[in-house]
Amino acid sequence: MEDENAKIEIQDINLEDVGIGEDKPQVEPKRVLIEDYKIEDVKFGTEESKKLVLQVKHPDIPDKQIEISGAKYQSGDKLKISGLWFKLDSDNKLPYNSALGNMLRFLKKVKVSDMKGDQVDTVADERGYLVVKAY
């Protein structure tokens, strides 16, 4: 995910002189340690949603946390990949069949805070980003 310190305001740059960035290697899917998590507000136009972002330690990057905000999970007879969106049902619980609900059930956890300190397996999504393997 993007480092907060690396964000540059686009109006501060002469766009005509911008070159091509480096190809950053993707880390391989491996078992990671969930050190912490945060809940981010994500805007889609005028809509705003909350998303769980896991802050994990990857064995190939021991000096830095990486962020994972998606899961690959079983839905019926298909595997789906989705973001870890926080939506509540009418009982103020996570929907049973949501990506977050599926991941928590797979990991045998009752709530998000129960995941802290656990190790989880990861897989790559179609763009090469790591997501939690929850199947």
C-alpha positions as CSV (number, residue, x, y, z in Angstrom):
1,M,0.0,0.0,0.0
2,E,1.0,3.6,-0.4
3,D,3.3,5.2,2.2
4,E,1.7,8.4,3.7
5,N,5.1,10.1,3.6
6,A,5.5,9.4,-0.2
7,K,2.3,11.2,-1.2
8,I,3.0,14.3,-3.2
9,E,0.4,16.9,-4.2
10,I,0.0,16.8,-7.9
11,Q,-0.2,20.6,-8.2
12,D,3.4,20.8,-6.8
13,I,4.8,18.9,-9.9
14,N,5.4,19.9,-13.4
15,L,3.6,17.0,-15.1
16,E,5.3,17.5,-18.4
17,D,8.7,16.5,-16.7
18,V,7.4,13.4,-14.9
19,G,9.3,10.2,-15.8
20,I,8.3,6.6,-15.5
21,G,8.7,5.0,-12.1
22,E,10.4,1.8,-11.2
23,D,8.7,-1.5,-11.3
24,K,8.4,-2.5,-7.7
25,P,8.6,-6.2,-7.1
26,Q,5.6,-7.9,-5.5
27,V,6.2,-10.0,-2.5
28,E,5.4,-13.6,-2.7
29,P,2.3,-15.0,-0.9
30,K,3.5,-16.5,2.4
31,R,2.2,-16.8,6.0
32,V,2.2,-13.4,7.6
33,L,1.7,-12.2,11.2
34,I,-1.1,-9.8,11.9
35,E,0.6,-7.2,14.1
36,D,-2.2,-4.6,14.1
37,Y,-5.1,-3.3,12.1
38,K,-6.9,-0.1,11.3
39,I,-10.3,0.8,10.0
40,E,-10.1,3.3,7.1
41,D,-12.8,5.6,5.6
42,V,-12.9,5.1,1.9
43,K,-14.8,7.6,-0.4
44,F,-16.5,6.7,-3.6
45,G,-17.8,10.0,-4.9
46,T,-20.3,11.1,-2.3
47,E,-20.5,7.7,-0.6
48,E,-18.2,6.7,2.2
49,S,-17.5,3.2,3.5
50,K,-15.2,1.7,6.1
51,K,-12.6,-0.9,5.3
52,L,-10.5,-3.1,7.5
53,V,-6.7,-2.9,6.8
54,L,-4.5,-5.5,8.3
55,Q,-1.0,-4.4,9.2
56,V,1.1,-7.5,8.8
57,K,4.7,-8.6,9.0
58,H,5.9,-10.5,5.9
59,P,8.9,-12.9,6.3
60,D,10.6,-11.4,3.2
61,I,10.3,-7.8,4.6
62,P,11.3,-8.1,8.2
63,D,11.9,-4.4,8.8
64,K,8.5,-3.1,7.6
65,Q,4.8,-3.7,7.9
66,I,2.7,-4.2,4.8
67,E,-1.0,-3.7,4.6
68,I,-3.6,-6.2,3.4
69,S,-7.2,-5.1,2.9
70,G,-8.8,-8.0,1.0
71,A,-9.6,-11.7,1.3
72,K,-10.1,-14.7,-1.0
73,Y,-12.9,-16.8,0.3
74,Q,-15.3,-19.6,-0.7
75,S,-18.8,-18.5,-1.7
76,G,-20.9,-21.4,-2.7
77,D,-18.9,-23.4,-5.3
78,K,-16.8,-20.3,-6.3
79,L,-13.8,-18.5,-4.9
80,K,-14.2,-14.7,-4.6
81,I,-11.8,-11.9,-3.8
82,S,-13.2,-8.9,-2.1
83,G,-12.1,-6.0,0.1
84,L,-12.7,-6.3,3.9
85,W,-15.6,-3.9,4.0
86,F,-17.3,-3.1,7.2
87,K,-21.1,-3.3,6.7
88,L,-23.5,-4.0,9.5
89,D,-26.7,-6.0,9.3
90,S,-30.0,-5.0,11.1
91,D,-28.6,-6.5,14.3
92,N,-25.4,-4.4,14.1
93,K,-23.3,-7.5,13.3
94,L,-21.1,-8.2,10.3
95,P,-23.1,-9.9,7.5
96,Y,-22.6,-13.7,7.7
97,N,-21.7,-14.0,4.0
98,S,-19.6,-10.8,3.6
99,A,-15.9,-11.2,2.8
100,L,-15.0,-10.1,6.3
101,G,-17.6,-12.4,7.9
102,N,-16.3,-15.3,5.8
103,M,-12.7,-14.6,6.7
104,L,-13.4,-14.4,10.4
105,R,-15.4,-17.7,10.3
106,F,-12.5,-19.4,8.4
107,L,-10.0,-18.1,10.9
108,K,-12.3,-19.3,13.8
109,K,-12.5,-15.7,15.2
110,V,-15.6,-14.0,16.6
111,K,-14.5,-10.4,16.1
112,V,-11.8,-8.4,14.3
113,S,-9.8,-7.7,17.4
114,D,-9.3,-11.5,17.9
115,M,-7.0,-11.7,14.9
116,K,-4.3,-9.5,16.3
117,G,-1.2,-11.6,16.9
118,D,-2.4,-14.5,14.6
119,Q,-0.6,-15.8,11.5
120,V,-2.6,-16.1,8.3
121,D,-1.8,-17.5,4.8
122,T,-1.9,-15.1,1.8
123,V,-2.5,-15.5,-1.9
124,A,-2.1,-13.0,-4.7
125,D,-5.1,-11.3,-6.3
126,E,-5.4,-10.7,-10.1
127,R,-3.2,-7.6,-9.8
128,G,-0.5,-9.3,-7.7
129,Y,-1.5,-7.8,-4.4
130,L,-1.6,-10.0,-1.3
131,V,-5.0,-10.9,0.2
132,V,-5.8,-13.2,3.1
133,K,-6.4,-16.8,2.1
134,A,-9.7,-17.7,3.7
135,Y,-10.7,-21.0,2.1
